[in-house]
Amino acid sequence: MSKFELKLPQMGESVAEATLTTWLKEVGDTIEMDEAIFEIATDKVDSEVPSEVEGVLLEKRFDIDDVIKVGEVVAVIQTEGDVVEVSSTAAESVEATEDVIATPVATIESQMAQVKESVASPVQDFSSSERFYSPLVKNIAKEEGVSMEELEAIIGTGKEGRVTKNDIKSFLENRSSNGKTEVSTIKENSKPEVPKKKAEVTAEKPKAAPVPVSQGDEIIPLTRMGKLIAQHMVDSVSTSAHVQSFVEVDVTNVVNWRNKYKKAFEEREGEKLTFTPIFMEAVAVALKKYPMVNISLDGDKVIKKKNINIGMAAALPDGNLIVPVIKNADQLNLVGMAKTVNDLANRSRNNQLKPDEIKDGTYTVTNVGSFGSIFGTPIINQPQVGILALGAIRKIPSVIETDQGEFIGIRSKMFLSHSYDHRVVNGALGGMFVKTVADYLEAWDINREI
């Protein structure tokens, strides 16, 4: 028999951990290949994690609501053979052994409890903090008696300002050295001096004033996913310098072409032909022309992405959002793009996406027009540097230029709203990119075969 360690898979480029929400199997249960073992949740997706082997679940390494880092072992599975049941003799032997060691174990536990009481470490309530702390940092804080006030004041050098192991260790070293200095000062002077409080390096976050609740008001708690999305959006605005460029596009040719071919396409392919794959094709063309929009910023380094992976923001029935990713979008023809878009959209609404399908996005498109909005100013999906909002298509009177002169006609038009990170994408590049998308759509061939 052998043991297999089931680790938490990579959930996405910007996702370093996930929350364990449900165990679907208990210790001792038989597990089939690809059978779901547990469910996890991130700020982007809820997903089941399947087993990579057949066997029996031997061990659970985490409890529900624990935060697990990518690559950590979550469960241990026994493979290649049946589980050997413990015989009554073996059980008696185990009980006897437990009796033998019970006394020293109890003594040790009692001593440890006394030590903990003497240290009098404060109990931290991490749920009251808006900041994320990894399990490792929480454990160090508890063991070293770091209060929540001290923890909140630590400047994080990790991603999105998170406190790392080195940050809290550095804080403890400074606190320890400060403590020694204060003790020596007390010994040298007859009167103990009150140490001066150091100036805060960073200002504390202003706390929002409590919202008054009147009689009859309904209080609806945010869902776990809603909280994660909210934090992700706040972090994005705090990280990137958002700038927007807007372009109005004449999509009359696109509308007429789709009306001409959508019925035949559905009969032939068994798929609906929506506007989304057409827009995705246009975005892929623009990203190929302007690869410096298809990047990420890591500190003072720009990471130019090799693949063009377009995220497609999709609304869920509960009001939350999810962003499945069209991988290598520039390599798909329009038929392949339509099939991919429809498949990801359907499985998004039914919560059937796999972890691999919401990671590695390099640029995002969101269709605010599906809810009637003319245009929007979307927030960048970190660690990307741009996001395009598609406005509603409207029939409006417009000036049409011809060789015979200008006249007024009814045209189908829409707005494209491009939000980009001004730290690395300047106005010229951001504007040229969205104008390229517009030019591609306006030049759509009404006779294009599909």
Order of alpha helices (4+ residues) and beta strands (2+ residues): beta-beta-beta-beta-beta-beta-beta-beta-alpha-alpha-alpha-alpha-alpha-beta-alpha-alpha-beta-beta-beta-beta-beta-beta-alpha-beta-beta-beta-beta-alpha
